[in-house]
Amino acid sequence: MPSAIAMPKLGLTMKEGTVLEWRARPGDAVVKGQIVLLIESEKTEVEIEAPSGGVLRHVYVEPDAVVPCGSFLAAITDRADESFDAETFRAANERKDAGPAKAAPRA
């Protein structure tokens, strides 16, 4: 069964976060607790861990995108050869109020 990595809500006032860097790529094997990406909230940069072990199958949000808390960022499956449809998985599981990604403002 696939598992999702979603933008966490790190505080009461956090509404969105920015994906800064993916430390794993689609197709990479990951273990539970491994750092797979770096995000930025309004206050700090945070390393995000894989919620389960398996294979990073799909990245939904590229670096520099700003997305609401709860938005799907990536999907992990148990095996690389497991049947998986990224858009069907997102449609069946993503919060309806998450909204689309937007580009982060450049300094």
C-alpha positions, 0 to 999 in steps of 0.5 A, spaced: 500 500 500 502 506 498 504 511 503 504 519 502 509 524 504 505 531 505 506 538 507 506 538 515 503 543 519 508 545 524 505 550 528 498 553 529 499 559 524 502 555 519 498 555 513 503 553 507 510 551 506 516 551 501 519 545 498 526 547 498 530 540 496 529 533 495 534 529 498 531 522 495 529 522 487 523 517 484 526 510 484 530 511 490 530 506 496 528 509 502 528 507 509 523 509 515 526 515 518 530 517 512 531 524 511 527 525 504 526 533 503 527 539 506 522 544 507 521 551 509 516 554 514 515 561 515 520 560 521 525 555 519 527 550 515 525 543 517 528 536 514 522 531 513 523 524 514 520 518 510 514 515 514 515 508 511 520 504 508 520 502 500 521 506 494 520 513 492 515 513 486 513 519 485 514 527 487 508 531 486 511 538 488 518 540 485 523 545 489 521 552 490 513 551 490 509 553 496 503 549 497 498 549 503 499 544 509 496 537 508 498 537 500 501 531 497 509 532 496 510 525 494 508 517 494 512 511 497 510 504 495 513 498 498 516 495 491 519 498 485 515 493 481 508 495 485 502 497 481 502 505 482 498 510 479 500 517 481 494 521 479 489 516 482 493 515 488 493 523 489 485 524 487 483 518 492 487 521 498 489 528 498 485 533 502 480 537 498 482 544 501 490 543 500 489 547 493 495 547 488 502 549 488 505 556 487 512 558 485 516 561 491 517 569 490 525 570 488 529 574 492 
